[in-house]
Amino acid sequence: MRFVSIRDIRNNPAVLWKDSEAVITVNGKPKAVVMRIGGDPKEILDFIEKMRVQMAVEKLRMFSLEKGLDKLSDDEIEKIVREEKRKYSSE
């Protein structure tokens, strides 16, 4: 995977098509990924969104393990949910 600065793209947009993927950088920081596609763009974007959701769920799972939240009983979870609902319903 190639890293390409936004400045290089402005000067020569074809630099993006040298490889099948490229990471666009702004001030040296990655900001976007560009990739060639061979099919329906909607299907590819749907797949990427599914991957984002899976990554978010995995982060939440790891957070709960680190904090010991995976050991809460169903009753404890229900109690927390009720308390939080009560907070937001009174606002």
Secondary structure as UniProt FT lines:
FT   STRAND          2..5
FT   HELIX           6..11
FT   HELIX           13..17
FT   STRAND          21..26
FT   TURN            27..28
FT   STRAND          29..35
FT   HELIX           41..67
FT   HELIX           69..71
FT   HELIX           74..89
//
